[in-house]
Structures are given as C-alpha cells and as structure tokens.
Amino acid sequence: MDTKKFTYFQEEDMLVGWLEEFPDYKTQGETLEELKENLRDLYRDLNSNAIPQVRHVSELDVA
C-alpha cells in the first residue's frame, strides 16, 4: 500500500486538509475519516488527469 503525507486543521466544525504533494488542492470533512476519504478521492482525480494543469511539489538535489 502506498502512503501519502497530508496536513490538516480544524476550521469551525470542519477539518480542512491537503496532500503534501499537492498543497494547492484542499478538501474537507466533518470527521478525520471523512477527510481521509475525500483526500483519497482528490488524489485519484489529480493523478487521472481529471483536473487540468495540476501543480506538483517535488525535490531537487543541488549539491
């Protein structure tokens, strides 16, 4: 199973989160489990070309 890091915070009565690899694309859920499911759906959409011009975050070795 592949795992992805995500960040989230509480905003009033909702949890708002995003995948570390795609910080420009946020989703939300009423519970942590709902947020995780929405993040899974978002990940599938971002990797299936359902969302055009997806911005990615990567790493670059410079030394």
ZIDAKA-V237485 format. One record per pair of residues at least 24 apart in sequence whose ideal C-beta (glycine too) atoms are under 10 Angstrom apart, sorted by sequence separation. I is the first residue (numbers start at 1). GAP is how many residues later the second one is. D is the distance in whole Angstrom. If there is no record, write none. Layout:
# ZIDAKA-V237485
i: <I	I>
gap: <GAP	GAP>
d: <D	D>
This chain:
# ZIDAKA-V237485
i: <8	18	19	22	17	21	22	21	25	8	19	8	6	22	25	6	24	25	8	24	22	23	24	6	21	22	23	24	21	22	23	4	21	22	4	6	21	6	20	21	19	4	2>
gap: <24	24	24	24	25	25	25	26	26	27	27	28	29	29	29	30	30	30	31	31	32	32	32	33	33	33	33	33	34	34	34	35	35	35	36	36	36	37	37	37	38	39	41>
d: <8	8	6	6	9	8	9	10	7	6	8	9	8	9	8	8	9	8	9	5	7	8	10	6	10	7	10	9	10	7	6	8	7	7	9	10	6	9	7	8	9	6	9>
